[in-house]
Amino acid sequence: MAQRAAIASDLSGLADRFRDALGNQRLASRAIASIASRAPDERLALVSALRLAEQSPAALKKLLRTRELADDLLFCLGSSELIGAEINSMGSEWSAEFLRANEESCDSLIESIVLNSPHFEDRRGAAQAITAFKRRAFLRIAIGDLLDRLTVAETALAMSALADECIRAAYTAALDLLGDRGKAVGRFCVLAMGKLGARRSECARSGRAARRTDHGAAGRRFLSC
């Protein structure tokens, strides 16, 4: 596929703002050329890069000095609005998080998907902590997938590990918040219905799924999500 030689003309103003915000014409010009040649969406990449340049120019310049890292970052910013928004929401931590995601193997990634749940005072605090954990882990998976650090099978495995850990953390937090009442909760299972929901499942509509998993076990709780 032929590479684009320059940024689209209607984005020249945005590119000029990026140069000014970064404060290094050489690095900015090289980054813009990388966006023009590699980013699937030039505007998306430029907007996200501009925000990083405005928020943390020193960290961005340090990363852009390594050409391969610069190309990887700008490709990701131009490939996914979610990745750009999440990176820009991290403040000074974004660079370390991106480098970590760029270097991780499937094994190290899955090993890192663990939330050491502290004692939560209320449901809001628990929800915020689990949500933040999920977003960070999902970002690393998404970057690894985009940059081909992970195969399709490894990406699915990592996503499954993240889902397991979020369920475990939520269950642990719920028991913690329930206190003595949590002791009455017995064994339970999670019925993952997928995007179409239980009503689209022939098995669920007929009730066979519930009967097969229950068998009259006392105290068992079911959570569909």
Stockholm file with secondary structure:
# STOCKHOLM 1.0

chainA/1-225         MAQRAAIASDLSGLADRFRDALGNQRLASRAIASIASRAPDERLALVSALRLAEQSPAALKKLLRTRELADDLLFCLGSSELIGAEINSMGSEWSAEFLRANEESCDSLIESIVLNSPHFEDRRGAAQAITAFKRRAFLRIAIGDLLDRLTVAETALAMSALADECIRAAYTAALDLLGDRGKAVGRFCVLAMGKLGARRSECARSGRAARRTDHGAAGRRFLSC
#=GR chainA/1-225 SS CCCCSSCCGGGHHHHHHHHHHHTCHHHHHHHHHHHHHHCSSHHHHHHHHHHHHHHCHHHHHHHHTSHHHHHHHHHHHTTCHHHHHHHHTSGGGHHHHHHHHHHCCHHHHHHHCCCCCCCCSSHHHHHHHHHHHHHHHHHHHHHHHHTTSSCHHHHHHHHHHHHHHHHHHHHHHHHHHHGGGGGGCCCEEEECCCTTCGGGCHHHHHTHHHHHHHTTCTTCEEEEC
#=GC SS_cons         CCCCSSCCGGGHHHHHHHHHHHTCHHHHHHHHHHHHHHCSSHHHHHHHHHHHHHHCHHHHHHHHTSHHHHHHHHHHHTTCHHHHHHHHTSGGGHHHHHHHHHHCCHHHHHHHCCCCCCCCSSHHHHHHHHHHHHHHHHHHHHHHHHTTSSCHHHHHHHHHHHHHHHHHHHHHHHHHHHGGGGGGCCCEEEECCCTTCGGGCHHHHHTHHHHHHHTTCTTCEEEEC
//
